[in-house]
Amino acid sequence: MTIRERSAIIKSTLELCDISTIYNEKRIGSSVRCIFHEDKHKSAQIYPNSMYCFACRQKFGVIDVYMHENNLSYVDAVIEMYNKYISNQTSFKSSNNQFKNNNVLNKGNKGNNNIEATLEDLEELNSYTKRKLQKYLEERHIPKSIAIFKKFDIHFYFSKKDKYKNNIYIKFNENFIITFSLATKKYKGVRGKSELTFLTLDKEIYGKYPYYNCFEGWADALSYIHYEIDNCKEKSTAFINIIILNSVANVNKLKNFMEESAQKYIEDIRNGVYEEDEDQMPIFFLHLDSDEAGNVATEELLKLNEKYDTKNIKLKIGKFDAYGLINVDRRYELLIVEEIEKTPEGKEIKKFKFKDCNEGYCHRKNNQK
């Protein structure tokens, strides 16, 4: 068997926790220190068979991590990993017969095989599983989620093989499914090709306005939609376009979309497409999580404001200098008061603690009770 074939089997079979001595006890989604640079902060995030470092701006797979930890060349690492974890199945805690399927050697079909098997295993909600899911959604104060997602042809499922129905599967389309644990409330992984999800609740009214609220996960986005439903009386302010990253590893895809939107706007301005009173400048409101990965991603995206400043692009009309392409003000609307201190003069000083969109929304709902 060639090195390339062994490499394909390793990548499709092994997870990071199986081969790493440093990250073996880290959960998927955890923020960790990157071993590929002198990381004083937790700049990387763990995924099932890889890690992504926002400081290095690079994804590192299981082979990359094994090479680094064991000081091996690529060829030596592949041979050692294959002999240690694949050939000797009995010593491999996560071994299964997936690697026997020759289709994993076909790079083009690798993701398709994975998602096809998942699609076959999914079952639609019945009265029991719907109650179980609804209870969880109500605990997170997003009770209308099933109906809201249904508007976009996004659906919740459970696995036929999951006896206790602890994991939900959210099918965004035929090529992309995410798994989420109801027990741990943690993101578990992706089936298919991870991609950005775009939601526009009323395309006829709001689709023409290039304003976007950007969220890291599905629950945060649903919290925002629920908040808008509960609080926005003026239709003009509700339900602008929503982008769900589904993973902070997709931040570069979001960045590319932002740049494409900005460049199209600049081109339209220069071609005289807009009158001054109908200027449609794209604005992106960021609501990424406040962990290390989310903060690094936010800082990286904010650099686009300098790149697309009106002074740099010399527009005849346009509002980049007034608003900026990226806006984080809405992110801080989700700050909650952690405690209030009084000075000797009796003046109150509020101390704030940041909560992500879902936590902030839950906090408000709990305080209303």
LUMLUM-907912 format. One record per residue (C-alpha): residue number from 0; chain; x negated, y negated, z negated. Coordinates in steps of 0.1 Angstrom, whole numbers, plus 2048, in hexadecimal, padded with zeros to 3 digits. Example, Ala and Ser with C-alpha at 12.3 -4.5 7.8 and 13.67 -1.06 7.14 Angstrom:
<atoms>
+-----+------+-----+-----+-----+
! pos ! unit !  xx !  yy !  zz !
+-----+------+-----+-----+-----+
!   0 !    A ! 785 ! 82D ! 7B2 !
!   1 !    A ! 777 ! 80B ! 7B9 !
+-----+------+-----+-----+-----+
</atoms>
This chain:
<atoms>
+-----+------+-----+-----+-----+
! pos ! unit !  xx !  yy !  zz !
+-----+------+-----+-----+-----+
!   0 !    A ! 800 ! 800 ! 800 !
!   1 !    A ! 7F2 ! 7DE ! 80A !
!   2 !    A ! 7EC ! 7C1 ! 7F2 !
!   3 !    A ! 808 ! 7AE ! 802 !
!   4 !    A ! 821 ! 7CA ! 7FC !
!   5 !    A ! 816 ! 7CE ! 7D8 !
!   6 !    A ! 819 ! 7A8 ! 7D3 !
!   7 !    A ! 83C ! 7A8 ! 7E1 !
!   8 !    A ! 846 ! 7C4 ! 7C9 !
!   9 !    A ! 836 ! 7B3 ! 7AB !
!  10 !    A ! 848 ! 792 ! 7B2 !
!  11 !    A ! 86A ! 7A2 ! 7B6 !
!  12 !    A ! 867 ! 7B9 ! 798 !
!  13 !    A ! 852 ! 7A9 ! 77C !
!  14 !    A ! 85C ! 78C ! 765 !
!  15 !    A ! 845 ! 773 ! 755 !
!  16 !    A ! 84C ! 781 ! 732 !
!  17 !    A ! 841 ! 7A3 ! 73E !
!  18 !    A ! 81E ! 79A ! 749 !
!  19 !    A ! 814 ! 77B ! 734 !
!  20 !    A ! 804 ! 77C ! 712 !
!  21 !    A ! 80A ! 757 ! 70E !
!  22 !    A ! 82E ! 754 ! 719 !
!  23 !    A ! 83A ! 777 ! 710 !
!  24 !    A ! 852 ! 76B ! 6F5 !
!  25 !    A ! 85E ! 74C ! 707 !
!  26 !    A ! 882 ! 74B ! 712 !
!  27 !    A ! 88D ! 742 ! 735 !
!  28 !    A ! 891 ! 71C ! 736 !
!  29 !    A ! 879 ! 715 ! 71A !
!  30 !    A ! 861 ! 6F8 ! 71D !
!  31 !    A ! 83D ! 703 ! 718 !
!  32 !    A ! 81A ! 6F6 ! 71B !
!  33 !    A ! 80B ! 6FD ! 73D !
!  34 !    A ! 7EC ! 713 ! 73E !
!  35 !    A ! 7E0 ! 705 ! 75F !
!  36 !    A ! 7D6 ! 6E3 ! 751 !
!  37 !    A ! 7CE ! 6D4 ! 72F !
!  38 !    A ! 7F2 ! 6CF ! 725 !
!  39 !    A ! 7F8 ! 6BC ! 705 !
!  40 !    A ! 81D ! 6BB ! 70B !
!  41 !    A ! 835 ! 6D6 ! 716 !
!  42 !    A ! 835 ! 6CE ! 73B !
!  43 !    A ! 83F ! 6F0 ! 749 !
!  44 !    A ! 85F ! 703 ! 748 !
!  45 !    A ! 864 ! 729 ! 748 !
!  46 !    A ! 878 ! 73C ! 763 !
!  47 !    A ! 87D ! 761 ! 766 !
!  48 !    A ! 85F ! 768 ! 77D !
!  49 !    A ! 84D ! 747 ! 77E !
!  50 !    A ! 847 ! 726 ! 76C !
!  51 !    A ! 848 ! 703 ! 779 !
!  52 !    A ! 831 ! 6E7 ! 76D !
!  53 !    A ! 83D ! 6C4 ! 772 !
!  54 !    A ! 81B ! 6B5 ! 76B !
!  55 !    A ! 80A ! 6CC ! 785 !
!  56 !    A ! 829 ! 6C9 ! 79B !
!  57 !    A ! 825 ! 6EE ! 7A3 !
!  58 !    A ! 836 ! 70F ! 79F !
!  59 !    A ! 821 ! 72C ! 791 !
!  60 !    A ! 82D ! 750 ! 796 !
!  61 !    A ! 826 ! 76F ! 782 !
!  62 !    A ! 806 ! 777 ! 796 !
!  63 !    A ! 7F9 ! 753 ! 791 !
!  64 !    A ! 7FE ! 755 ! 76B !
!  65 !    A ! 7EE ! 778 ! 769 !
!  66 !    A ! 7D0 ! 76D ! 77D !
!  67 !    A ! 7CA ! 74F ! 767 !
!  68 !    A ! 7CF ! 761 ! 746 !
!  69 !    A ! 7B8 ! 77E ! 750 !
!  70 !    A ! 79F ! 76B ! 765 !
!  71 !    A ! 7A5 ! 780 ! 784 !
!  72 !    A ! 7A5 ! 77A ! 7A9 !
!  73 !    A ! 7C6 ! 77E ! 7BC !
!  74 !    A ! 7BE ! 7A0 ! 7CA !
!  75 !    A ! 7B1 ! 7AD ! 7A9 !
!  76 !    A ! 7D0 ! 7A0 ! 797 !
!  77 !    A ! 7E8 ! 7B0 ! 7AF !
!  78 !    A ! 7D7 ! 7D2 ! 7AD !
!  79 !    A ! 7D5 ! 7D1 ! 787 !
!  80 !    A ! 7F9 ! 7C5 ! 783 !
!  81 !    A ! 806 ! 7DF ! 79B !
!  82 !    A ! 7F4 ! 7FC ! 78A !
!  83 !    A ! 7FD ! 7EF ! 767 !
!  84 !    A ! 821 ! 7E6 ! 76B !
!  85 !    A ! 82E ! 7F7 ! 78B !
!  86 !    A ! 81D ! 818 ! 78F !
!  87 !    A ! 81F ! 821 ! 76A !
!  88 !    A ! 845 ! 81B ! 767 !
!  89 !    A ! 848 ! 82B ! 745 !
!  90 !    A ! 833 ! 810 ! 734 !
!  91 !    A ! 845 ! 7F4 ! 745 !
!  92 !    A ! 862 ! 7E9 ! 72F !
!  93 !    A ! 875 ! 7D8 ! 74B !
!  94 !    A ! 86F ! 7F2 ! 765 !
!  95 !    A ! 88B ! 7FC ! 77C !
!  96 !    A ! 88D ! 80B ! 79E !
!  97 !    A ! 890 ! 7EB ! 7B1 !
!  98 !    A ! 86D ! 7EC ! 7BD !
!  99 !    A ! 875 ! 80D ! 7CF !
! 100 !    A ! 88B ! 7FA ! 7E7 !
! 101 !    A ! 877 ! 7F2 ! 805 !
! 102 !    A ! 88B ! 7D3 ! 80C !
! 103 !    A ! 878 ! 7C0 ! 7F1 !
! 104 !    A ! 85B ! 7C1 ! 80A !
! 105 !    A ! 86F ! 7AD ! 822 !
! 106 !    A ! 868 ! 78A ! 817 !
! 107 !    A ! 885 ! 77C ! 82B !
! 108 !    A ! 89F ! 793 ! 81B !
! 109 !    A ! 892 ! 792 ! 7F7 !
! 110 !    A ! 8AA ! 778 ! 7EA !
! 111 !    A ! 8C7 ! 786 ! 7FF !
! 112 !    A ! 8C4 ! 7A9 ! 7F0 !
! 113 !    A ! 8C4 ! 79B ! 7CE !
! 114 !    A ! 8E4 ! 786 ! 7D3 !
! 115 !    A ! 8F6 ! 7A1 ! 7E7 !
! 116 !    A ! 8F2 ! 7B9 ! 7C9 !
! 117 !    A ! 8FE ! 79E ! 7B2 !
! 118 !    A ! 91D ! 796 ! 7C7 !
! 119 !    A ! 927 ! 7BB ! 7C8 !
! 120 !    A ! 925 ! 7BC ! 7A2 !
! 121 !    A ! 93A ! 79D ! 79B !
! 122 !    A ! 95E ! 7A0 ! 78F !
! 123 !    A ! 978 ! 784 ! 78E !
! 124 !    A ! 986 ! 777 ! 76E !
! 125 !    A ! 9A1 ! 78C ! 75E !
! 126 !    A ! 9B7 ! 782 ! 740 !
! 127 !    A ! 99C ! 78D ! 727 !
! 128 !    A ! 97D ! 77E ! 737 !
! 129 !    A ! 990 ! 75E ! 740 !
! 130 !    A ! 999 ! 75A ! 71B !
! 131 !    A ! 975 ! 761 ! 711 !
! 132 !    A ! 967 ! 748 ! 729 !
! 133 !    A ! 982 ! 72E ! 721 !
! 134 !    A ! 97A ! 731 ! 6FC !
! 135 !    A ! 955 ! 729 ! 703 !
! 136 !    A ! 95E ! 70C ! 71A !
! 137 !    A ! 975 ! 6FD ! 6FF !
! 138 !    A ! 959 ! 700 ! 6E5 !
! 139 !    A ! 944 ! 6EB ! 6FD !
! 140 !    A ! 962 ! 6D3 ! 702 !
! 141 !    A ! 963 ! 6DA ! 728 !
! 142 !    A ! 984 ! 6ED ! 729 !
! 143 !    A ! 98E ! 6E3 ! 74C !
! 144 !    A ! 96E ! 6F2 ! 75C !
! 145 !    A ! 97E ! 710 ! 76D !
! 146 !    A ! 997 ! 6FA ! 77F !
! 147 !    A ! 97E ! 6DE ! 787 !
! 148 !    A ! 964 ! 6F6 ! 796 !
! 149 !    A ! 980 ! 707 ! 7AA !
! 150 !    A ! 985 ! 6E6 ! 7BD !
! 151 !    A ! 962 ! 6EA ! 7CB !
! 152 !    A ! 966 ! 710 ! 7D1 !
! 153 !    A ! 94E ! 717 ! 7B4 !
! 154 !    A ! 95A ! 735 ! 79F !
! 155 !    A ! 952 ! 746 ! 77E !
! 156 !    A ! 94D ! 76C ! 77D !
! 157 !    A ! 941 ! 787 ! 766 !
! 158 !    A ! 92D ! 7A6 ! 76E !
! 159 !    A ! 93E ! 7C8 ! 770 !
! 160 !    A ! 920 ! 7D7 ! 75F !
! 161 !    A ! 921 ! 7BF ! 742 !
! 162 !    A ! 934 ! 7D3 ! 727 !
! 163 !    A ! 937 ! 7B6 ! 70E !
! 164 !    A ! 93B ! 79A ! 728 !
! 165 !    A ! 921 ! 784 ! 719 !
! 166 !    A ! 914 ! 775 ! 73A !
! 167 !    A ! 926 ! 760 ! 753 !
! 168 !    A ! 91D ! 75D ! 778 !
! 169 !    A ! 925 ! 73C ! 789 !
! 170 !    A ! 927 ! 741 ! 7AF !
! 171 !    A ! 920 ! 720 ! 7C0 !
! 172 !    A ! 920 ! 730 ! 7E2 !
! 173 !    A ! 918 ! 752 ! 7F3 !
! 174 !    A ! 8F3 ! 74B ! 7F0 !
! 175 !    A ! 8F0 ! 73D ! 7CE !
! 176 !    A ! 8FB ! 749 ! 7AB !
! 177 !    A ! 8EF ! 740 ! 789 !
! 178 !    A ! 8F2 ! 755 ! 769 !
! 179 !    A ! 8F9 ! 746 ! 747 !
! 180 !    A ! 8FB ! 757 ! 725 !
! 181 !    A ! 91A ! 74F ! 710 !
! 182 !    A ! 909 ! 75E ! 6F2 !
! 183 !    A ! 8E9 ! 749 ! 6F2 !
! 184 !    A ! 8F7 ! 72C ! 707 !
! 185 !    A ! 8D8 ! 72F ! 71D !
! 186 !    A ! 8D2 ! 72F ! 742 !
! 187 !    A ! 8C6 ! 752 ! 74C !
! 188 !    A ! 8BD ! 750 ! 770 !
! 189 !    A ! 8C5 ! 74C ! 795 !
! 190 !    A ! 8D1 ! 764 ! 7AF !
! 191 !    A ! 8C9 ! 759 ! 7D3 !
! 192 !    A ! 8BA ! 738 ! 7DC !
! 193 !    A ! 8BB ! 71D ! 7C1 !
! 194 !    A ! 8C8 ! 6FC ! 7D0 !
! 195 !    A ! 8D8 ! 6DB ! 7C7 !
! 196 !    A ! 8FE ! 6DB ! 7C3 !
! 197 !    A ! 911 ! 6BC ! 7CF !
! 198 !    A ! 934 ! 6B5 ! 7C2 !
! 199 !    A ! 94C ! 699 ! 7CD !
! 200 !    A ! 96E ! 69B ! 7BD !
! 201 !    A ! 980 ! 686 ! 7D7 !
! 202 !    A ! 96C ! 684 ! 7F7 !
! 203 !    A ! 985 ! 66D ! 808 !
! 204 !    A ! 982 ! 652 ! 7ED !
! 205 !    A ! 960 ! 658 ! 7DE !
! 206 !    A ! 94C ! 66B ! 7F8 !
! 207 !    A ! 942 ! 64B ! 80B !
! 208 !    A ! 932 ! 63B ! 7EC !
! 209 !    A ! 90D ! 646 ! 7E9 !
! 210 !    A ! 90C ! 646 ! 7C3 !
! 211 !    A ! 901 ! 666 ! 7B2 !
! 212 !    A ! 901 ! 673 ! 78E !
! 213 !    A ! 8E5 ! 68D ! 78B !
! 214 !    A ! 8E7 ! 6A9 ! 771 !
! 215 !    A ! 8CF ! 6C5 ! 769 !
! 216 !    A ! 8EA ! 6DF ! 762 !
! 217 !    A ! 90E ! 6E8 ! 76A !
! 218 !    A ! 91B ! 6E3 ! 746 !
! 219 !    A ! 90D ! 6C0 ! 745 !
! 220 !    A ! 91E ! 6B7 ! 766 !
! 221 !    A ! 93F ! 6C5 ! 75A !
! 222 !    A ! 93C ! 6B2 ! 739 !
! 223 !    A ! 938 ! 692 ! 74D !
! 224 !    A ! 956 ! 69A ! 763 !
! 225 !    A ! 96B ! 6A1 ! 743 !
! 226 !    A ! 95F ! 680 ! 734 !
! 227 !    A ! 96A ! 66E ! 754 !
! 228 !    A ! 98B ! 67F ! 753 !
! 229 !    A ! 991 ! 676 ! 72F !
! 230 !    A ! 984 ! 652 ! 72F !
! 231 !    A ! 984 ! 642 ! 751 !
! 232 !    A ! 9A5 ! 631 ! 758 !
! 233 !    A ! 998 ! 61E ! 776 !
! 234 !    A ! 997 ! 636 ! 794 !
! 235 !    A ! 97B ! 621 ! 7A4 !
! 236 !    A ! 962 ! 62B ! 789 !
! 237 !    A ! 96A ! 650 ! 786 !
! 238 !    A ! 95D ! 66E ! 798 !
! 239 !    A ! 940 ! 661 ! 7AD !
! 240 !    A ! 92A ! 67B ! 7BD !
! 241 !    A ! 91A ! 695 ! 7A7 !
! 242 !    A ! 8F9 ! 6A8 ! 7AC !
! 243 !    A ! 8F1 ! 6C6 ! 797 !
! 244 !    A ! 8CC ! 6D0 ! 799 !
! 245 !    A ! 8D3 ! 6F3 ! 78A !
! 246 !    A ! 8AF ! 6F3 ! 77F !
! 247 !    A ! 895 ! 6D8 ! 779 !
! 248 !    A ! 87F ! 6EB ! 791 !
! 249 !    A ! 896 ! 6DC ! 7AC !
! 250 !    A ! 88B ! 6B9 ! 7A3 !
! 251 !    A ! 877 ! 6B6 ! 7C4 !
! 252 !    A ! 896 ! 6BF ! 7D8 !
! 253 !    A ! 8A8 ! 6A3 ! 7C6 !
! 254 !    A ! 88B ! 68B ! 7CD !
! 255 !    A ! 88B ! 694 ! 7F2 !
! 256 !    A ! 8B1 ! 68D ! 7F3 !
! 257 !    A ! 8AC ! 66C ! 7E2 !
! 258 !    A ! 891 ! 662 ! 7FA !
! 259 !    A ! 8A5 ! 66C ! 818 !
! 260 !    A ! 8C3 ! 658 ! 80B !
! 261 !    A ! 8AD ! 639 ! 805 !
! 262 !    A ! 89C ! 63C ! 827 !
! 263 !    A ! 8BE ! 63F ! 839 !
! 264 !    A ! 8CB ! 620 ! 825 !
! 265 !    A ! 8AC ! 60C ! 830 !
! 266 !    A ! 8B0 ! 616 ! 854 !
! 267 !    A ! 8D5 ! 60D ! 853 !
! 268 !    A ! 8CE ! 5EB ! 844 !
! 269 !    A ! 8B4 ! 5E4 ! 85F !
! 270 !    A ! 8CB ! 5EF ! 87A !
! 271 !    A ! 8E7 ! 5D8 ! 86D !
! 272 !    A ! 8FF ! 5F3 ! 864 !
! 273 !    A ! 90C ! 5E2 ! 845 !
! 274 !    A ! 919 ! 5BF ! 83E !
! 275 !    A ! 90C ! 5B0 ! 81E !
! 276 !    A ! 92D ! 5B6 ! 80C !
! 277 !    A ! 92E ! 5DB ! 814 !
! 278 !    A ! 90A ! 5E4 ! 80D !
! 279 !    A ! 909 ! 609 ! 803 !
! 280 !    A ! 8E9 ! 60D ! 7F1 !
! 281 !    A ! 8E4 ! 630 ! 7E2 !
! 282 !    A ! 8E1 ! 631 ! 7BC !
! 283 !    A ! 8D8 ! 650 ! 7A8 !
! 284 !    A ! 8E1 ! 652 ! 783 !
! 285 !    A ! 8CB ! 66B ! 771 !
! 286 !    A ! 8D9 ! 680 ! 754 !
! 287 !    A ! 8BC ! 699 ! 751 !
! 288 !    A ! 8B6 ! 6AB ! 730 !
! 289 !    A ! 8A1 ! 69A ! 716 !
! 290 !    A ! 888 ! 6B6 ! 712 !
! 291 !    A ! 864 ! 6B3 ! 71F !
! 292 !    A ! 86D ! 6C0 ! 742 !
! 293 !    A ! 88B ! 6A9 ! 746 !
! 294 !    A ! 877 ! 68B ! 73B !
! 295 !    A ! 85A ! 692 ! 752 !
! 296 !    A ! 872 ! 697 ! 76F !
! 297 !    A ! 884 ! 676 ! 767 !
! 298 !    A ! 863 ! 663 ! 766 !
! 299 !    A ! 858 ! 673 ! 787 !
! 300 !    A ! 879 ! 669 ! 798 !
! 301 !    A ! 878 ! 646 ! 78A !
! 302 !    A ! 858 ! 63F ! 79E !
! 303 !    A ! 86F ! 63D ! 7BD !
! 304 !    A ! 87C ! 61C ! 7B0 !
! 305 !    A ! 85A ! 60C ! 7B6 !
! 306 !    A ! 857 ! 61D ! 7D9 !
! 307 !    A ! 879 ! 610 ! 7E4 !
! 308 !    A ! 877 ! 5ED ! 7D4 !
! 309 !    A ! 885 ! 5D2 ! 7EC !
! 310 !    A ! 864 ! 5C0 ! 7EA !
! 311 !    A ! 852 ! 5DE ! 7F8 !
! 312 !    A ! 86A ! 5E6 ! 814 !
! 313 !    A ! 874 ! 5C2 ! 81D !
! 314 !    A ! 899 ! 5C6 ! 824 !
! 315 !    A ! 8AD ! 5A9 ! 832 !
! 316 !    A ! 8C9 ! 5B2 ! 81B !
! 317 !    A ! 8CB ! 5CE ! 801 !
! 318 !    A ! 8CC ! 5D3 ! 7DC !
! 319 !    A ! 8AF ! 5EA ! 7D3 !
! 320 !    A ! 89F ! 5CD ! 7C0 !
! 321 !    A ! 8BF ! 5C7 ! 7AC !
! 322 !    A ! 8C8 ! 5EB ! 7A3 !
! 323 !    A ! 8AC ! 603 ! 7AC !
! 324 !    A ! 8B1 ! 624 ! 7BD !
! 325 !    A ! 8AF ! 637 ! 79C !
! 326 !    A ! 8C3 ! 62D ! 77D !
! 327 !    A ! 8C0 ! 63D ! 75B !
! 328 !    A ! 8D6 ! 624 ! 747 !
! 329 !    A ! 8F3 ! 63D ! 747 !
! 330 !    A ! 8DC ! 657 ! 738 !
! 331 !    A ! 8D9 ! 642 ! 719 !
! 332 !    A ! 8FE ! 63D ! 715 !
! 333 !    A ! 8FC ! 660 ! 707 !
! 334 !    A ! 8E7 ! 655 ! 6E9 !
! 335 !    A ! 8F9 ! 65C ! 6C9 !
! 336 !    A ! 8F3 ! 64C ! 6A7 !
! 337 !    A ! 8E0 ! 664 ! 692 !
! 338 !    A ! 8DF ! 64F ! 672 !
! 339 !    A ! 8E4 ! 62B ! 667 !
! 340 !    A ! 8CB ! 61A ! 650 !
! 341 !    A ! 8D0 ! 5FA ! 63D !
! 342 !    A ! 8B5 ! 5E0 ! 638 !
! 343 !    A ! 8B0 ! 5CE ! 616 !
! 344 !    A ! 8C4 ! 5B2 ! 625 !
! 345 !    A ! 8E1 ! 5C9 ! 62C !
! 346 !    A ! 8DC ! 5CA ! 652 !
! 347 !    A ! 8E5 ! 5EB ! 662 !
! 348 !    A ! 8CB ! 5FC ! 679 !
! 349 !    A ! 8D7 ! 618 ! 68F !
! 350 !    A ! 8C0 ! 635 ! 697 !
! 351 !    A ! 8C8 ! 647 ! 6B6 !
! 352 !    A ! 8C2 ! 66A ! 6C2 !
! 353 !    A ! 8C5 ! 674 ! 6E6 !
! 354 !    A ! 8DD ! 690 ! 6F0 !
! 355 !    A ! 8E1 ! 69F ! 712 !
! 356 !    A ! 902 ! 699 ! 724 !
! 357 !    A ! 913 ! 6B8 ! 716 !
! 358 !    A ! 908 ! 6B3 ! 6F3 !
! 359 !    A ! 911 ! 68E ! 6F3 !
! 360 !    A ! 933 ! 695 ! 700 !
! 361 !    A ! 939 ! 6B0 ! 6E6 !
! 362 !    A ! 92D ! 698 ! 6CB !
! 363 !    A ! 947 ! 67E ! 6D6 !
! 364 !    A ! 963 ! 698 ! 6D7 !
! 365 !    A ! 95A ! 6A6 ! 6B5 !
! 366 !    A ! 95B ! 683 ! 6A6 !
! 367 !    A ! 97D ! 67D ! 6B4 !
! 368 !    A ! 98C ! 69A ! 6A0 !
+-----+------+-----+-----+-----+
</atoms>
